[in-house]
Amino acid sequence: MIELQGLTKRYGEKPAVDGVDLTVPKGEVCVLIGPSGCGKTTTLKMINRMLEPTSGSVYVNGKDVLRVKPETLRRSMGYVIQYVGLFPHMRVAENIGVVPGLLGWEKARIAKRTDELLGLVGLDPPVYRDKFPRELSGGEAQRVGVARALAADPPLLLMDEPFGAVDPLNRMVLQNEFVRIQRDLHKTVVFVTHDLDEAIRVADSIVIMREGRIVQHDTPERVLAGPANKFVHDFVGQDRALKRLARYGVREVMTEPAVVRSGNLAADARDLKLKGGPRYAWVVDDEGRLTGWLNLGGLADGTDPRGAVTETDASRIGLGCDATLREALSRMLSEGIRAMPVVDESQKVIGEISLKEIEKITERVEPA
């Protein structure tokens, strides 16, 4: 899909990018990362000719980008930057429809595509399509920026610190949304970040750069398990096992939950104890929504189970299915518990994640 051959950018005698060779297969998210000034953003900008290379070549789907008019090239690619770059005088729908309009799409088609994309990035179309950028939060504006990049359904996305300007909580939400969207769309993405945790979360492959050159290009798992040299070892840090947890969503390792219904508490608790069930069970209402947890281990025969129920706030203790194992571990430590329920958007319990399952992931040895 993307091939860089000897790509070089010089400013005077100093190379900002120095002979980079890189291939990004179709449908892969390739993250460029490294210290400030390493050449990652310069490399990205040469792909869509926002910067012209001093030497070397860039091929997209086998075509030399230097033989394509820059404006034509850029309309064929989605581009997301750190500070969004929405046009302040245009409403959200108009911002999203800019590139399709330049490509000559009919108004009805643009409107339909706009609503599809707002839904895809988690924004309700009737609420957001007529808002101006100044009426959006940072996280909402960034979602609109992603929607705009996807508007003409480009096969290639370039993302330059796309979530860097939002707070840590919204940043994590946006990362999870990106992973979810990519799971459905399978775009080819070149993604620049300075945040190693973000790179590990979203990447299929990571390119670590230093002084304009690639020092390691591999999967996140292999980068963490086998740093190529001391620079990479120091760059990824000592807590590599913990960082690996960001690679896994709870949906991948969650297990079947033990649940009891609040309206049938005694019978459900008795059935679980007869089956030799777990020490604890999640309490749900008639709709399956989390309301608390039950200590089955401390429940004597014939005892009213209502006295062993601890009520809880589902929004505080329930994990969304797109949460990472690193988030799950952090929440377990802060709550002082060894297992957490996984809930869907309506707070219905759909699974469970335990410290035991997380430990199994940290013990995995990735192939060399």
C-alpha positions in Angstrom: 0.0 0.0 0.0 2.7 2.5 1.0 6.4 2.2 0.2 9.1 4.6 1.1 12.5 4.2 -0.7 15.5 6.1 0.5 13.3 8.9 1.7 15.4 11.9 2.7 14.7 15.5 3.7 17.5 17.9 4.3 17.5 21.4 5.7 20.9 22.7 4.7 23.5 20.0 5.5 21.4 18.5 8.3 19.1 15.6 7.4 15.7 15.7 9.2 14.9 12.3 7.5 17.8 10.2 6.4 17.3 7.5 3.8 14.2 5.9 5.3 13.0 2.6 3.8 9.5 1.5 4.9 6.7 -0.6 3.7 3.2 -0.4 5.2 0.8 -3.2 4.0 -2.8 -2.5 3.2 -5.1 -2.4 6.2 -2.2 -1.9 8.8 -1.8 0.8 11.4 1.8 1.8 11.4 2.8 4.2 14.2 5.9 6.4 13.9 7.4 7.3 17.3 10.6 8.7 18.7 12.0 11.7 20.6 11.3 15.2 19.4 13.2 16.0 16.2 13.6 12.4 15.2 11.8 13.0 11.8 8.5 11.2 12.3 6.2 14.2 11.4 8.5 15.1 8.5 8.2 11.6 7.2 4.5 11.7 7.4 4.2 15.0 5.6 6.3 13.8 2.7 3.7 11.1 2.0 1.1 13.6 1.0 3.6 16.2 -0.2 3.0 18.8 2.4 6.8 18.6 2.4 8.7 17.7 -0.7 11.5 15.2 -0.3 15.1 16.1 -1.0 15.6 12.7 -2.5 14.0 9.2 -2.4 10.6 8.0 -3.4 7.1 7.5 -2.0 4.7 5.1 -3.6 1.1 4.7 -2.7 -0.6 1.7 -4.4 2.4 1.4 -6.7 2.1 5.1 -7.9 4.9 7.6 -7.4 3.3 10.4 -5.5 5.7 12.9 -7.1 3.9 12.3 -10.4 0.5 13.2 -8.9 -0.7 16.8 -8.4 -0.5 17.6 -4.7 -4.1 18.7 -4.4 -5.3 15.5 -6.2 -3.1 13.4 -3.9 -4.4 15.0 -0.7 -8.0 14.5 -1.7 -7.3 10.8 -1.9 -6.0 10.6 1.6 -7.6 11.4 5.0 -5.5 13.7 7.2 -6.0 14.3 11.0 -3.8 16.7 13.0 -3.4 17.5 16.7 -5.4 20.7 16.8 -8.2 19.4 14.4 -8.1 22.3 12.0 -11.9 22.6 11.6 -13.1 25.6 9.6 -14.6 27.8 12.4 -17.1 29.5 10.1 -18.6 26.1 8.9 -21.0 23.9 10.8 -20.0 20.3 11.6 -21.8 18.9 8.6 -20.2 21.4 6.3 -16.7 20.6 7.7 -17.2 16.9 7.2 -18.5 17.4 3.6 -15.6 19.6 2.4 -13.7 16.9 0.5 -16.7 15.1 -0.9 -17.9 18.5 -2.2 -14.6 19.1 -3.9 -14.9 15.7 -5.5 -18.3 16.6 -6.9 -20.6 14.4 -4.7 -24.3 15.3 -4.8 -25.7 17.1 -1.7 -27.9 14.1 -0.7 -25.0 11.7 -0.8 -22.9 14.1 1.3 -25.6 14.5 3.9 -26.1 10.7 4.1 -22.4 10.1 4.5 -22.1 12.9 7.1 -24.7 11.3 9.3 -23.1 7.9 8.9 -19.8 9.2 10.0 -21.1 11.2 12.9 -22.7 7.9 14.2 -19.5 6.0 13.5 -17.5 8.4 15.8 -20.1 8.4 18.5 -21.8 11.7 17.9 -25.6 11.9 17.4 -26.2 13.5 14.0 -29.3 15.5 14.9 -27.5 17.0 17.9 -24.1 17.7 16.2 -24.5 18.3 12.5 -25.5 22.0 12.8 -23.1 23.0 15.6 -20.1 25.2 15.0 -16.6 24.1 16.1 -16.7 26.7 19.0 -19.6 24.8 20.5 -17.7 21.5 20.7 -15.5 20.1 23.4 -11.9 19.2 22.5 -12.8 15.5 22.4 -15.9 16.2 20.2 -13.9 18.4 17.8 -11.3 15.6 17.5 -14.1 13.1 16.6 -15.4 15.5 13.9 -11.8 15.7 12.6 -11.7 11.9 12.3 -15.1 11.9 10.6 -13.9 14.6 8.1 -10.8 12.5 7.3 -13.0 9.5 6.5 -15.6 11.5 4.6 -14.6 10.4 1.0 -13.8 6.9 2.2 -10.0 7.2 1.5 -8.0 4.0 1.6 -5.2 5.8 3.5 -5.3 7.9 6.6 -2.4 10.1 7.9 -2.7 11.0 11.5 -0.3 13.5 13.2 -0.6 13.5 17.0 -4.4 13.2 16.5 -5.3 13.0 20.2 -2.5 15.0 21.6 -4.5 18.1 22.4 -7.1 16.5 24.6 -7.0 15.6 28.3 -5.8 12.1 29.3 -9.3 10.7 30.0 -10.7 11.8 26.6 -7.5 10.7 25.0 -8.0 7.2 26.2 -11.7 7.2 25.0 -10.6 8.4 21.6 -7.9 5.7 21.3 -10.5 3.1 22.1 -12.9 4.6 19.6 -10.1 4.6 16.9 -9.4 0.9 17.6 -13.1 0.1 17.3 -13.5 2.0 14.1 -10.3 0.5 12.6 -11.6 -3.0 13.5 -14.6 -2.3 11.2 -13.0 -0.3 8.4 -9.5 -1.8 8.0 -7.9 1.5 6.7 -4.2 1.8 6.0 -3.0 4.3 8.6 0.3 6.0 9.2 0.0 7.5 12.8 2.5 9.8 14.5 2.6 10.0 18.2 5.1 10.8 21.0 3.1 8.7 23.5 4.4 5.1 23.7 1.3 3.8 25.5 -0.8 5.2 22.7 1.4 3.6 20.1 1.2 0.2 21.8 -2.6 0.5 22.0 -3.4 1.4 18.4 -0.5 0.0 16.3 -0.1 -3.1 14.2 3.5 -2.2 13.8 5.7 0.4 15.4 8.5 2.4 13.8 10.9 3.8 16.3 13.0 6.7 14.9 16.1 8.5 16.0 17.9 11.3 14.2 16.0 10.8 11.0 16.5 7.0 10.8 14.6 3.9 11.7 16.2 2.0 14.6 13.5 -0.6 15.0 10.3 -1.6 13.0 8.3 -4.5 14.4 5.0 -5.4 16.2 4.4 -3.8 19.5 4.8 -7.1 21.2 8.2 -7.8 19.7 9.4 -4.2 20.4 8.5 -4.6 24.0 9.9 -8.2 24.3 13.1 -7.6 22.3 14.3 -4.0 22.0 16.8 -3.8 19.2 19.4 -1.8 21.1 20.0 0.2 24.3 18.3 3.3 22.8 15.1 1.3 22.2 15.4 -0.4 25.6 15.7 2.9 27.3 12.9 4.5 25.2 10.3 1.8 26.0 11.2 1.8 29.7 11.4 -0.8 32.4 7.7 -1.5 32.8 7.4 -3.4 29.5 5.1 -6.1 30.8 2.7 -3.5 32.1 2.7 -1.6 28.8 1.8 -4.8 27.0 -1.5 -4.8 28.8 -2.6 -1.8 26.7 -2.5 -4.2 23.6 -5.4 -6.2 24.9 -9.1 -5.3 25.2 -11.1 -6.9 27.9 -13.4 -8.4 25.3 -10.5 -10.6 24.2 -10.0 -12.3 27.5 -13.2 -11.8 29.5 -14.8 -14.9 30.9 -18.4 -15.9 31.6 -19.7 -14.0 34.6 -21.5 -15.5 37.6 -24.7 -13.5 38.0 -27.7 -13.6 40.3 -30.9 -11.7 39.7 -32.0 -9.3 42.4 -35.6 -10.4 42.0 -34.7 -14.1 42.4 -31.7 -13.7 44.7 -32.2 -16.7 47.1 -32.8 -19.3 44.3 -30.0 -18.1 42.1 -27.6 -18.0 44.9 -28.5 -21.5 46.0 -28.1 -22.8 42.4 -24.6 -21.3 42.2 -23.5 -22.7 45.5 -24.8 -26.2 44.6 -22.8 -26.0 41.4 -19.7 -25.2 43.4 -19.6 -21.7 41.8 -17.3 -18.8 42.5 -16.9 -17.0 45.7 -18.6 -13.9 44.4 -21.4 -13.2 41.9 -22.6 -10.0 40.2 -26.1 -8.9 41.1 -28.3 -7.7 38.2 -31.8 -6.4 37.8 -34.5 -8.0 35.6 -32.9 -6.3 32.6 -29.5 -7.7 33.3 -28.1 -4.3 34.5 -25.4 -4.3 37.2 -26.6 -3.3 40.7 -24.0 -4.8 43.0 -22.2 -8.0 44.0 -22.9 -10.9 46.3 -20.4 -12.6 48.6 -21.4 -16.3 48.1 -18.4 -17.6 50.0 -19.6 -15.9 53.2 -23.2 -17.1 52.8 -24.2 -19.8 55.2 -26.9 -22.3 54.2 -30.4 -20.9 54.9 -29.1 -17.4 55.3 -31.0 -14.6 53.6 -28.6 -13.5 50.8 -29.8 -9.9 50.8 -27.5 -9.3 53.8 -24.5 -10.4 51.8 -25.2 -8.0 48.9 -23.0 -4.9 48.3 -24.7 -2.3 46.2 -22.5 -0.5 43.7 -22.5 2.1 41.0 -22.3 0.4 37.6 -20.6 3.4 36.0 -17.9 3.2 38.6 -17.1 -0.5 38.8 -18.3 -1.7 35.4 -15.7 -1.9 32.5 -16.7 -1.2 29.0 -15.9 -4.0 26.5 -13.4 -1.7 24.7 -11.4 -1.0 27.8 -7.8 -2.3 27.9 -6.4 -4.8 30.4 -4.2 -1.9 31.6 -7.3 0.1 32.4 -8.8 -3.0 34.1 -5.7 -3.5 36.3 -5.6 0.1 37.3 -9.3 0.1 38.3 -8.8 -3.2 40.2 -5.9 -1.6 42.2 -7.8 1.6 42.9 -11.0 -0.3 44.0 -9.1 -3.0 45.9 -10.8 -5.9 44.1 -9.5 -8.9 42.1 -12.3 -9.0 39.5 -14.5 -6.6 37.7 -17.7 -6.9 35.6 -17.7 -6.1 31.9 -20.8 -4.2 30.9 -22.3 -3.0 27.6 -23.6 0.5 26.9 -26.8 -0.1 28.9 -24.8 -1.4 31.9 -25.9 -5.0 31.3 -23.3 -7.5 32.5 -21.8 -9.4 29.6 -18.5 -10.8 31.1 -16.0 -10.6 33.8 -12.2 -9.9 33.9 -10.1 -11.1 36.8 -6.6 -10.5 38.0 -5.8 -14.1 37.2 -6.6 -13.6 33.5 -4.4 -10.5 33.4 -1.5 -12.4 35.0 -1.8 -15.0 32.2 -1.2 -12.2 29.6 1.8 -10.8 31.4 3.3 -14.3 31.4 3.0 -14.9 27.7 6.2 -15.1 25.7 6.0 -13.6 22.3 7.7 -15.4 19.4 11.0 -13.8 18.2 
